[in-house]
Amino acid sequence: MVEEEIPKSGANRVPRHIGIILDGNRRFAKKLMLKPWMGHEWGAKKVEQLLNWITELGIREVTLYSFSMQNFDRPKEEFEFLMQLFKKEFSTIINEQLFNINAKGIRMSFIGRINLFPRYVQDLMLELMEKTKSNNKFLVNFAMAYGGREEVIDAVQKIGEQIKRGKLDVTTINEQSFGKYLYLNSDPDLIIRTGGEHRTSNFLIWQSWYAEWVFLDKTWPEFEKEDLLCAVKEYEERERRLGK
């Protein structure tokens, strides 16, 4: 969790935490008459731009749905393409060829069953987290090998193990304590989904309990700063009663 105060904007505050479902890369590539998985390259470039936009707007935390558990079922050629793309992008950030993430104060985190990735991808994830662990202005969570149901199951298993070892009293479990066993103990204020689909796709099913949702017809590679600004403005204009 980043600790700096969020700047005010308009009637309400800029959302502290935004989740984004990066959908539509393959459909974008098909529009260009390319192999479907080639669209992931455009999607990766858009993530690079997004990192600049969130720092400009003062959005302190963003969680990007980058690779779901179901994505492991993609064709072998596409899977290998994605792994090499992750390798290239993570290496670029580590070597500060993109921009200096430490100077911007960006901490990077990876949530999900990352042990399922090839070793070389895991090593780069760990290196990125180590490189940025002291940064506290902005936090970028990459949801990789991620699924909301899987997250809850993994949390229940951890809790069960603690109870079994006598380190946890079952009567002490509540929403706050349960959250500590999740991959991500932070609730997004706003979730944006690109690509024209109107479903949550197993993304942050615990944390998004009171998030505002914005669905866009544009594919992720077509997403622009103006779309982010419009989503933030829509969030600001909504009256969030939180059940009251």
N, C-alpha and C positions, 0 to 999 in steps of 0.2 A: 504494500500500500504506500502510495506517495503521500507526503505530509503537508505540502505547501497549500496555502489557501487558494481556492478557485476564484478567478476574477468574475465579477458580475457582468452580465450582458443583457440588455433589455429589461423586461419586467421580472424575469427570473434569472437564475444562474445558468451559465454554460454547463451542460452536463459534465459531471466529474468523470464518469466512466461510460464509454460507448462500446458496444459490441457490434461487430460487422460480420455478416455472412457473405463471404466472397464468392458469389455465384454467377455463372454464365460465361466462364472462360472458354469452354468448348463451343458453345453456341456462337460466341464472337468469332472464333476461328473459322467456323463453318460459313459465316457470312463472307469471309475473305477467301473462301474456297481453299482453305488449308486443312491439313490434318487436324482433327479436333484438339489434340493435346498441345498443339503449338500455341493455343490461346493462353496457356499458363505463363508464357513468357511476357505477354502483355499484362497479365494480371500481376506478375511480380514487379514490373516497372511501376504499376499503379500503387502498390504497397510502398515503394520507395517514395513516391510523391506524397502519399498519405502521412508518412512520418514527419514530413515538413509541415503539412497542413495542421496536424494536431498540436505541434509546438507553437505555431503561429496563433492558434485560437485558444491556447491554454487548456486544452482537454488533457487532463492529467493521466488518464488511463484508457487504454483501448485494448479490446480482446478480439482477435481476428480468427475466424473459423477457417483455418487454412487447409486442413486435411482431416477428414472424418474417418471413423473406423470403417465405414462402408467403402471408402476410397481404396482400401487395400484390394478390393475386388475388381479394380480397373484392369484393362488389358496389360499384359506384361510390358509391351513397348511403351505404353503411356506411363506406367509405374516407374520404369527405369528413367524415362525422360524427366519425371518429376523429381526423382532422387538426385539426379545430376543438377537440376535447376536449384534445388535446395542447397546443394553443395556450393554451387557458384554464388548464389545470393548471400549465404551466410559467410562465406569466405571473403566476399567483397566488403561486407560490413565489418568483419573482424580486422581486415587490413586497412580499414578506413579509406577505401577507395571511393565509397559513396559519399559519406560525410562523416564528420567526427561525432559519433554518438555520445562519447564521453563529454565533449564540450557542450553538447545540448542537454546533458543530464538525463539521457534515456537509459532506463534499465530494461533488459529484455528477459522474458520468462517463457518457458514452454510447458504447457499443461496437456495432460493426456497420457496415454500408455506409450511413451516415447521409446521404451525398451524394444518396441516392435520394429523400429526402423533399423536399416543397416548400420553397422557400427560406425562407419565414417560420418554418417549424418548425426548420430547421437553425439559423437565427439565434438562436432562443430557446435551443436546446441549447448553442450556443457561449457565449451570455451566462450561462447557468447555470454552465457549467464555469469561466468566467472569474470569476464572482462568488464561487465557493466554492473556488477553487484553493489557497488558503492554509490551509484547514481540514484538520485531521489526526486528529480523534478517531474519526470514522466515515466510511465510504465507501459510497456507493450507486451501483451501476452499472446503468444501464438498457440492456438488450440490445434495440436497435432496428434494424430492417432486418437482423436477425441470423440467422445460420445457422452451426452448428458446422462443417459441411463447407466452407461458403464462407469461414469464418475460416481454416481450414487452407490452402485454395487461395490465398487472399490472402497468407498468410505465405510459402508456397512461391514465389510470384511475387516478393515482396520479396527473398527470399534469392537467387533466380535473378538478379535485377537487380544485387544487390551483388556476386555472383560474376562476372557479365558485366563489371562496371566494375573488377574487380580489387581490390575492397575487402574481399572475404571469401574465405578459403581453405576450400574444401569439406570438407577433413579436420578442420576445427575445429568442425563442426556436431555438436551433441549435444542432449539433451533440454533442458538449461538454456539454451543459446544459441537453440534453436528457439523456446522460449517467449517470448523477447523480441520476436519478430516477430508474435505473436498480438495480437488486440485486447485480450486480458486475460491478463496474466501472473500469475495468482493462482488457486490451486486451492481450490474449496469443500470444506469438511468435510462438509456436509450439504446435500442438495437435497430440497426439498419440491415435490410436484406435487399441485395441487388438481384437482377435476373428475372424478375417478373413473377416468381413463385410466391404464394401466400401461405407458407407453412414455416414452422420453427425448426424442423429437421434435427431434433435432438440436440439443440444448442443451448447450453446453460439452463437446463430445465429447472434446476433449484434456484439459481441466482436471478433468473429473469422473472420471478414471481410478480413483481410490480413494475417492470420496465415498460416504457413506451416503445411501440414498434412503428417503424416506417418501412413500407415496402416500395421498391422502385422497379420500374420496368427495364431500366438500363442494365446491361450486363456489367460485371465488375470492371473489365478493361475500359468501358465507356464512362465510368464514374469520374466526375470532376469535382474540383473544390466547391463549385457553385452548388452541387448536389449535397455536399456535406453541410454547407451553410444553410441551405433550405431545410434540411432535416433538423438541424439545431434550432432554427427559427420556429419550426413546427413544434418541436419539443417545448420551447420556451412559452409558446402560446397556449399549450394544453394546461388545463387546471388539474393538478395532481392531488386528488383528495386522499389517496392512500387509505381508502375504506372509511373515511370519516364523513 
